[in-house]
Amino acid sequence: MAIDRWNGVTGEDRDMIGGNTKFSVRRRLGLSLGLAGLLTAYAVVSSPAVAAPDRTAQAAPAPAAESDESAPAPAVDGAEPVRQTEAEAFAHAVDIGERVEIGALQGESTQTFANPDGTLTSVQHAQPFRVVRDGQWVPTDATLVTAADGSIGPRAATLGLRLSGGGDTPLVRVQRAGRSMTLDWPGALPEPTVDGDQAIYAEVLPDVDLVVDVEVTGFSHVLVVKTPEAAQQPELAELEFGLATAGLTVQDGLEGGLAAVDTMSGAPVLEAAAPAMWDSGDDTAGTDAATPGRTAPDAGDATGVDATESAPPGASQAPIGWRIDGDTLTLLPDQAMLTDPDTRWPVYIDPVWQDTRRSDWAMVASGYPHMSYHKFSGTEGVGNCPVNSGQCNKVGKKRIYYALPTPYAGRTILSAEFRVTMTHTYNSTPKNVSLYRASSGISSGTNWNNKPALGVLLQTKAPTAKKDSCTSTNQNVGFTATAAVREAVTKGWSTTTFGLAATDENDQTAFKRFCGNALLAVHYNRTPSQPKQSELTMSPGGQCVTGTNRPYVDTPPTLFMVLRDPDHSSSHTEDVRGQILYYWYDSAGTRVNNYVTTGWKASGSRFQYTLPSNIPQNTPITWEVQAGDSEVWGPWSWEGSTQTACQFVYDSTAPAAPDIDSPEYLPLDASEHTSACVEDDQHRGGVGIYGTFIFDSVSTDTVRYLYGFNTNPLPDNELVPTSPGGPVSLRWMPVDDAPNIVTVQAVDQSGLRSAIATCVISVPTRLAAGEWGLGEAAGAVSAEDARGNHPAVAGAGVTFGVSGPGCGDSGSECQFDRAIQFTGDAAESYLATTSSALVDTSSGFGASAWVRLTDDTTDRVAVSQDGSGEPGFTLGFDAATGKWEFAIPSTDVLSLGGWSVTSTAPAIRDEWTHLAAAYDPELKTMTLYVNGDVQPTAQRRSAWKSRGAVQIGRAYARSAHTAGWAGELADIAVYDRVLVPREVSELSTLRPIRLGYWPLDDVSGDRSPEYDDENGQELLLENGAHLYAPDVDADPFAEPPLVGGGHLVLDGVDDRARTDAPVAVTDGSFTVAARVRLPSPTCGDRDQAVLSQAGTVASGFVIRCGSANRWELVLPHSDNNDPQTTLVFDGEQLPSADQYGQHLAVVYDAFRNELRLFVNGEVAVTAAATYTAGWRADGPLQVGRALHNGGFGQYLGGVVDEVRVYTGVADDETIQLMTSIDPNPYL
């Protein structure tokens, strides 16, 4: 269907000149997403020859270079240091005393710096200032260079852009995220003359030149008609351009403009404001020929105006009609202007196309109320144009608007500054200009009639210093914008629009000119974390409760709390403190508030405060706490729907709380006999280490004690003294290294309970007694212990440097996770420590190993410790049962039997498996774990201590070593304490093990290999999905791949890629990641899935760009139709169309039942999963679609790269390493 559009205006827009109807200026200055020049504009020039404009006065983002295809884009000047991860950046900032840019958070228009004081600074630029080329950031540069085939293009732009080098090649081809648009001149083109960012095609028609101006985000093109006679050529009545698109549809845009939208999603990819034409105004015949004007004429820097950039003074303008019919775009120049004898030649016809992005800028002019000056090039005016200059051409008043991202939810804004470059003032007298927080946003159709209200005044200044050009670093005028950014945080605005206007818009001497290069620098601090209710206790009183469960205490309690700040960990420099509020209501019902501020401690420390003795009795007292840093206080502990305030009642007549003692864990408390615990910041004991706890009471009629560990006393936890009032004791072992809480309550003969006594103990995790990663390179002769204390010497029959468990089934070439291979010969193939008795096998101990068994015909031992006649223990494979086994001989005597526990299921050959063993000396139980799952336990009825070396790959028995391991081993560890379930879970499931990595750089037929392609799963490219891997030598102007040498292109219709079998283990912890680029900074009108894994009728997970225009993670609760789902999303880091794309990662921690969604290396959202029973999606990994109700849909239109899948939980630093602009195959 043909589209016919005439950009007409109302009668009020017309001027009568010499009795002929003429159109007044209706010029829109830049287009928002430009197919850059789709609408090549016509210009008519009066002089017979066109002098190329002097480009040297034009500002460029980077220095121009000669048109030389061999000249590479220069690397970004490393004026400030960069470190890839946030932790590295903070550490380096402290070392050097200067801010350091965080590489993981770099973008085309964004910088984030770690400051030495632990705060951060984010800089959001309105205009892109850098792009990625060949794995490094380089400055944007629109300078045109020539390729080997004669075509020309910009050196470093944000989209693929190629111009004709002459002949029958298309005039221009634009690429963005797998979509493209081509414009073709109806005839052969001459070889262009190239000058900076401009290409001039001379005499495309008699006395008509075609000029193309290139910007880093788009282009414009202008026909230059040199004589009135040339204007009468029939070709100028209707200008037909060949139009070809792939994945795009060109249609009506805003306010009479055009838009190239994604064919499937409808999201705008390129935009052009309504095209216009103008004459030469008051210029003389010798004025330089120009491309279409991109700014409204005014008295700015009137001398030396390049008509390629702006309409000259006094120019008349008229709209251009347009029509699309199939593969033809027809421009309809205003014939009245072309035939009017008063037209002043040349005339310029100008459509401008640019790409779309979340940052934006636009000028509006009261004299041209229907005109859009969106994304103007160079500079524009602010204020009332001084008519005495003779150059205002009725422009009237001007304002400039800038839209800048404000993704700072959860941050405390310390300060914010808006900066922009000023290039012109009326004179040297200071005159005010004001910055406002505008009331609404802007678009490619913004004009004076529909402009946002200026809104809230932020600051007024009277600058006089000027710059000669616009660059990404020379912003010379700054305004305080702190209030606007804080308001954006409060109201959840992801983008904030600023307005720049003369304070007195009637004062023509206040006129100024500013660039489009505004930036917003935000200095912020992450808000201290909300204290966890589980880490709030009181002694006496126990854990934090409220309401009817509040405890009675006999003395004013000591309050305990753990406070944290995400910005101020041990690697940073600032501490945290607490603010405590406790209150009650007096007899008149008036609330009595009391505030207390603690001292400073390191983040994660335990704080305490003892309430004064004058607090009232027998009335509920409430207390709450918030953490603070040097800048701000975080949320109160009661805020939100999942936590409450803490309460108690003080009654001095209540039974006294008992005393708690422990020689191992509370040694400072031994000398006193009250319920109060002596403050002790020292770590005592350790996870997996038993201690004795003694409970005693000053009441002689106490007949029983109730106790709890990390909970208030429970009825089932009861100890009875041998006589009333006597002490009791028990043995207890911490299983977590967080602060642990012990609570005890005494009960007298009448059943009356005392106040709850509470003690908090700090428990460390004691590292393994010996830990051997076995990751040495091929040719090594020994394995180093993690702490360098207990090397293990290898026998002659071991092979170092083979593939480890992190390689999956990748084969022998995998080097990012290495292991050791054993032959099964116990005499030759082993490792043995030079140290002895690393663990006491008569007491608590544990062992852990990653194993891969290749021969199950006889017993195999992964790890053991030598005794005199028998091993102290063995962990390995039992051939008689065909199962994994943890065994301990009954004595250190030959062949007298022993105790063992075997796995429930048979051992699986040729597959990596995690084994762990633990012996609990108090319960006398032996426990075996397989891949983190506990197996049936067994009792050990005798205990003895082995005193020999640790053996890896064999065991000692009957005066010789036997049971040699056949296969591979990795990550062996032995513990001189009990190995607890949480640690086993972490060792087996939280360790990120790479299951698949697809760099998408190569393809064979319709399959792209997994990086370790010897045994890895390939991605099958289906229904037109294809790999884009440009030859940059042959086509230097092609859009570059996201990372490395290629990326996957998907059309959004039915393109997809998939594996043949499952990859992610969705019923356990997993991490998935990919880099994606959308053609538009919005998702359009539908969900688009980036990654998923299919079940039978539903997906195990879906990472998608949602129809609400945000990144989302969806976890269906079951493999059923219309299942319940957990949905988490990022409302701050919204989709963008930056050429480098966005990195997405999802981490599901099954142990903590926690989800984390990362966007560009930052945690966008952390949420608890609303269900605990994960299910295994046993279908293929899907790239570009998702399964729902038994059918596939949510097809992605865009490009994808660097697909990664891991089992286990990747930490924040690992995710930030994945965001590197260099491929990292070893991650």
Steps between C-alpha positions, in 0.01 A plus 500: 500500500634840408550766764443856378590781734505875436653695784261792463466793738213721597444844359649664805836348406510673158664827405403699193807608312457691175145374470609135497431257782818403683543276802668645804771314687374165624828330551556210727851463601598146545325175489490269778611164370615558166498299203713793458428629174232275378342815374780661316422866479508719196683825492514751218810713456526812292869491424606275215765332712472387860782585734536239769438655842795543731457214746787594728283725713255220575534325834563129488488247780852396414778647285443452131742291302569472132279268301724200525354155534816385674464751780342326802270678739715621789466335838324698768753706689554329834489826693342320793583145608257215439450170684250243377315416821362729767712334769818549296408861427437584865823333611702690238324828585609461862855416391544804273268745675309575180178384342517191275254414224321165533548314172198275546272805507642681197264601220485716190354787700566388859791502744503375859788573736598349834618773735764451771245575774278207399243708310434489126461756225292435191520719189215480248572671166224620269713404199704183453869574525659158450438169328667159510735406218723193498446437869575850625315825553579770245364856466206551268619656175283592203802571279446323168763256379525295183495122483688283253190466280461877478202531734519748784375513856564640848795378701309428822121542501225340708346325203623336180505769231638470147487766228548447132843550355334578168347297221196276538548420869224618739528852630484390862452180700426506873521197733376463852466177701439281197263747335598711201375772267643594164436818296591501133543801273312457169807484284877462513677712760826687439799434721448720805729765635559425868566774752491402866153361572353618169481335157408708193369325189536768233260540208267210573270698271602797289587778746392285794735359763417246771666557839494243782594600854579221745468506878596225741130419552360557149519706183326757282519556125424808293461561131660826396327651192726771367277708271132586458521317170619187674198517726273456201634154419215246513700280738459769766122486491497157663828366628496122504745307714529124502410371846589154628461382857568182695308459822377860483184673385512870406184681606357821646700644785424776748381842388528427127830313519592147402593199709664171410351259751585141579265298284397259774501707821405838355776666703668798328851427380569812296314829497495807281320823576278649231723584199526863394661726241627857519664760285817699555338787683716811522818319393673619189539281199840387604386330821622146547265234379350294775323195613168557671507740788494332836447806717257786493668823387575756765762751602729245652833474331367642176830548330633202315172308526531170321178467304540126525424535869241781519271715294665833422364828638166608355437168327146398405402141562237264372402145586566207271239240429588133478351176376598136541386258235654154526873530453495870417519805725385811318574852627270779385687835509294815533461617140394848606842562652678351201313724256474819708707780342576630851663174605859565599723227375615246608205315648554209737276196550587305814382180665722370786497147641648401834490200728280485809633488855388585850699821525365782288516871429291749302454874443167676459446845345193719549534645151466157343249338740434194282867426429697229678870558562562158647859387555636813336856492379760727654345785701163665550373818656343566839309824557340769284680540169628861471326641194754781468742241367292476186538122512214376714258428217207521746642217712372661820573330829699179528534233767700178509390179671724209597379155610752299703476158671460502879524129599576553867233310692624396843784752490552800720569799278778705657518754218421535131622748243368573152772623265494626141723699267420865423648640178342847465365792703349824373781693666724478805239633741385218732137408433308226672411163356303244704483123518166334575374150564248483218150372557504230231721330242601583144495315169579545133173690467560753779438857388402833656132416494531172689814570702522392865439764763823618656387365834723528807780757506829338596759778473569830324842610379650780291794340314722699266789266417460331162642204315573484128360152440289217638686195628423224748729656763479882477170567681571841657170591666371306797172506691409327823248225422496314831134572574391370159689172530379444855146556377563249221610243757197564719254482211669219307584697187749312282549810283482866601455793261673833562408834342745781429349846454594864535382623838354806329376383163415856397858620537666457160843572648474179707520286185752215511590187308555154647609162368303177506776337706341528843593257775370417844763413763346332805697436818320231696524256782318172535259519788601288801316170513187444704589309818371143485247410765677167550810694610322713759502358855490610861635357820295426690215463255622288211427558137308793357123443528197725535145481623374224728826308471706782651710381794505621861846588629617552857768758416532765227633296209806542284404539136711323236499572128711427190530795259621502142569743215553365145746782421711452808626146520843398619653610169375857546588775741185614678326341800134490599308590811151446634215720613271337755152622577321363807167631616188438709166669561446679830178505704365784288553301182793717388783323324836552670785471248865439588779503238849359548786505249771234528866532424662400171596145402576308183206393286365164618601557863282431801391806698346511847334749729372452857178684576502728807353390831235771501290354220142443617382164628200293399438682175597384150822659381575498128841530343630520143828584332641635175854488359679814388820604332662842483231624263161344565292269715354185349148360549371420847497136601116486507445638147345279234257214513731227631646655818366650820623713786630331818315513831539395863352574844727590791386352834761496775292245694515244220716192562862571424637381168758220524872525445661364181863387493723323251875452540545481123256762378444736797829498695465863616169418665636229732574727798152645536174322575228723362298481182698785347768399250832677490547681169745300290587589142749216469416200284487183709494131411382440146247344268498124551670520842314392813500702817352449847220735610406524869168647616457599865248700702509707817151370580514193721167367376592474131401153386564519131656712230372571150754603242542590136783562259422775249140496620317577821471209746293210368280269710673191364845633592488414869773420750428392862756565777585220743369718782283818498702810420796296380688543171458304179727465202493386140733480205415709192665562162447814287411434139519861375771763525249783552452631855335213690246557774455288814176548696405339832198525728470362854171342616415465871293236679173691441570525128585869509756587234786743542609768259693365206877520536680566172863481398638572153815322389717580200594183318761474225529239230815298552659421169582152386802335665621417152360611163637406161335646193702268270496770233871497423608510138617198306847384603470590869646253753306604811176665603507805722279536807282815485693651790839364402542280807449144380622428146400167350770325298388314189588150396625432150162387370295819532424749224460866593307759301200301375147642487336563835136496614445858389558392142201269492551262208731732314790260462874530542541846348318678782746707703283723717436220755765233532520167683734202537456166326575168676558162335373271780850377586529565874876454495565765233194721457440701819586810700613489863560783744835552664314589823325251726185489711329800344172388654424323827286209388400424859324837521289702259632516144388524140613461141389627161591412140392545140534161332462351156514121494597325177536140625262336749634144497665528842502720811626854443602759760506872428645614834612336826741542791753230583492306824741227612307207360181655365408845368343741746217543247431459129273692265443341162330213313394155628503245220292243692198730511584716202446809716691791649632425848630670815672241720692493831673180617406386851863495618846568369550125467500288188167372367276543802214665307358846554213742458379640171219691329423465130302708256138430427550492125777325307808695407505637146808446290657769280311781671627758742352448847553682826558281810520620857530319832455613860546329836319651801676388823212600730231315305752237382346517152664463163337698220558474126391767252473450121469818294390679815222254584526324835498119489389265783728534802678226696626465858869465584549291808872533552741787460872513441749746359697447181833677491624466142503704178197601299476285187330629185400224261566197725480356856734310732399148603674178582851646486451646151307762313202382303168608343672732251271757341421465130385827350536863599499682836475869587454724801593258777467627857518353851362674812604463863139565607151399396411600145148646531216476244515867404865467405434182305225678310734784418782269397279293272240737359615856551824463318443638152573223253475597139256282311512692176654806336403609151709794375298496174802583288487195269242291322515176307191451292218588738690433824715725714742308725529516874844636591627161614352349187662158527212375712288811564151554367467707186237768450270413211403814306145464368252675270737764370696574813850570383844590623622847413879503471610792281838515331615832639783518248260472206218696665639741761168685525287200589343499843752324727412181689408537865804308629769314311454411135127450469153493651164333443230691307132428571207648308233493770268293280613141546880508504658315791795292608495200732702211631398139447478422873468682836790713622395688815413291805189694598413304814823614662712811509586639157639805322417603142624803310505658155566829328208633298431801284157616401444712190307751712524617861153358561363146489204597286155362564590142593724284718828393338694210653880511496570167674283220633507125549202291400315246708202308365247785485679786683847648525718443804600867485461789257720808470314749286438855394145546626218684332518743794837607351727353767728203549322215676570156644212254513515175698195276445422296812412183311505340159129555445271717295454848644727432798554737786817699444755706683567822309787734580588800288729798471322834498821703483748360247249501216556347155738696281614477142867583558717341236682298765169370630417409859629212707231301680561237766276304731613315811271259685633393840302189594663478842378848598197488267611835358486655153730770367462680167806688373496765226839620375681350797285663768252318720173638368282312745539236771189313606398194693347235279139451598525125471754251625443192288696559182432272207732379231428631152625207294466661158755689290649838582320758286649823365240747379173334605316342795254215558161580652189279514666249271580746221803710418473877473648827630744504206783748536581757236861603553849358530646272769858413592708338775244248625613332821347237730641387835385274775546675831499861611728756337590788731477868411864524400474203263197657334693823452786307342249358250416852384848560360522635145762231439383138470603297805488130415663401831226641721 
